[in-house]
């Protein structure tokens, strides 16, 4: 497998993205679990993580905002995640939702349960992100928003950060 990601649409509701990183699992885990690192890589190219409050523990939350340019306008994309399970340093599960600046969940946009698994492999870490949506329509809505391209950009940025840690 190259270091670029593979994307698999499983069934009607799941999206599984896998990528190999040339960094130890502990560094990949650290990049996901601390705002000091997240601010350097979370979001597609040209977007910045302008707000990050993280309580990385089961029951804890992550409230964040990505800010970037879209069709000549500055746009904000707020999210609120709640961690359901954390098994350091190999796996965590969280429910992610679109929100507003106060952390109120937007009921008109899809929510998803994301499981991130980190497996130590020869020369690095195999990261698998499995996203389960409430419906096939919800998955398609997020794909239409650019999720697949956004994840590729985001993980390219993570790859860049890991090279400096």
C-alpha positions in Angstrom: 0.0 0.0 0.0 1.3 3.5 -0.8 1.0 6.2 1.7 -2.0 7.6 -0.1 -5.4 6.6 1.2 -7.9 4.0 0.0 -11.6 4.6 0.2 -14.2 1.9 0.4 -18.0 2.4 0.6 -19.3 -0.5 2.6 -22.9 -1.3 2.5 -25.2 1.7 2.3 -24.1 3.6 5.4 -20.4 3.1 6.0 -17.3 4.8 4.5 -13.9 3.3 5.4 -10.7 5.2 4.7 -7.3 3.7 5.2 -3.8 5.2 4.9 -0.3 4.3 5.9 1.8 7.0 7.7 5.6 6.7 8.0 5.5 7.6 11.7 5.2 5.6 14.9 1.7 5.1 16.2 2.4 7.2 19.3 3.0 10.3 17.2 -0.2 9.7 15.1 -2.1 9.3 18.4 -0.6 12.5 19.8 -1.6 14.4 16.6 -5.2 13.4 17.1 -5.4 14.0 20.8 -4.0 17.5 21.3 -5.2 20.9 19.9 -1.6 22.0 19.8 -1.1 19.5 17.0 -4.6 19.4 15.5 -4.4 23.1 14.6 -1.5 22.3 12.2 -3.3 19.6 10.1 -7.1 19.3 10.7 -9.0 20.4 7.6 -8.5 20.5 3.9 -5.7 22.5 2.2 -6.3 26.3 2.6 -8.5 25.8 5.7 -7.4 26.6 9.2 -8.5 25.2 12.5 -9.5 28.5 14.1 -11.2 27.1 17.2 -10.3 24.0 19.1 -11.5 22.9 22.6 -10.6 19.3 23.3 -11.4 17.0 26.3 -9.9 13.8 25.0 -11.5 11.2 27.2 -14.6 9.0 27.1 -17.6 11.3 27.5 -15.4 14.3 26.6 -16.0 16.6 23.7 -14.1 18.3 20.9 -15.6 21.6 19.7 -13.9 22.9 16.6 -14.2 25.3 13.7 -12.5 25.1 10.3 -12.3 28.4 8.5 -11.5 28.8 4.8 -12.3 30.2 1.4 -15.1 28.7 -0.6 -16.4 30.3 -3.9 -14.7 33.6 -3.0 -16.3 33.7 0.5 -14.8 33.1 3.9 -16.7 30.2 5.4 -16.8 28.6 8.8 -17.5 24.9 9.4 -18.2 24.2 13.1 -18.3 20.7 14.6 -19.0 19.0 17.9 -17.6 15.6 18.7 -18.3 13.4 21.7 -15.9 10.7 22.5 -17.6 7.4 23.2 -14.6 5.1 23.6 -10.8 5.6 23.9 -8.4 2.7 24.0 -5.0 4.4 23.9 -3.0 4.2 21.6 -4.8 2.0 19.2 -8.4 3.1 18.9 -11.0 5.8 19.6 -14.6 6.2 18.7 -16.6 9.5 18.6 -19.9 10.8 17.4 -19.3 13.8 15.2 -21.9 16.4 14.2 -22.2 19.8 12.5 -22.8 22.5 15.1 -22.7 26.2 15.7 -20.2 28.4 17.5 -22.0 27.6 20.8 -21.8 23.8 20.3 -25.5 23.3 19.5 -25.9 20.4 17.1 -27.4 21.2 13.7 -30.3 18.7 13.4 -30.6 19.3 9.6 -27.1 18.0 8.8 -25.9 14.4 9.2 -24.3 13.0 12.3 -21.8 10.2 12.1 -20.0 7.7 14.4 -16.3 7.6 13.6 -13.9 4.8 14.7 -10.2 5.5 14.2 -7.9 2.6 14.5 -4.1 2.8 14.6 -2.1 -0.3 13.8 1.7 -0.5 14.1 3.2 -1.8 10.9 6.7 -2.1 9.6 7.9 1.4 9.0 4.9 3.3 10.5 1.2 3.3 11.3 -1.8 2.0 9.4 -4.7 4.4 10.1 -8.2 3.2 9.4 -11.2 5.6 9.8 -14.6 3.9 9.6 -17.5 6.4 9.5 -21.0 5.0 10.0 -23.9 7.3 9.0 -27.5 7.1 10.1 -28.7 6.4 6.5 -27.4 6.0 2.9 -28.8 9.5 2.2 -26.8 11.0 5.1 -23.6 9.3 3.7 -24.2 10.7 0.2 -24.9 14.2 1.6 -21.5 14.3 3.3 -19.7 12.8 0.3 -21.4 15.5 -1.9 -20.0 18.1 0.5 -16.5 16.9 -0.4 -15.7 14.6 2.5 -13.5 12.2 0.4 -11.4 15.0 -1.1 -11.3 16.8 2.3 -10.0 13.7 4.0 -7.2 13.3 1.4 -6.2 16.9 1.9 -6.4 16.7 5.7 -4.3 13.5 5.9 -1.7 15.0 3.5 -1.4 17.8 6.0 -1.1 15.2 8.9 1.6 13.4 6.9 3.5 16.8 6.7 3.1 17.4 10.4 4.3 13.9 11.3 7.5 14.4 9.3 8.3 17.3 11.7 7.5 15.6 15.0 
